[in-house]
Amino acid sequence: ACREEELSYEYRDGATSYGAFTYSLAKELRRSRQGRRNPSFRRLVALTTRRLQALQYEQTPSLVGPRALLGRPIPWDTRRG
């Protein structure tokens, strides 16, 4: 959840601890879903990076994958359960 030369940090939300990256990523996913936005994988990483910076974590997410997929929108599951 960070570059090789960086440390991965924990985020405390009340009595619960999360990885700072995981917390930030989940927040951005929820925010995008609630706003009915469908960001690309690249955009999601940029939003997650911005949230980590706002929380004052020196942790830089990196995204690895096929270039053809990184710019595509996240495929939300639209089924209702």
Secondary structure, DSSP 4 states (H G I P E B T S, - for coil): ---TTS---EEEETTEEEEHHHHHHHHHHHHHHHTT---BHHHHHHHHHHHHHHTT--------S-HHHHTSBP-------
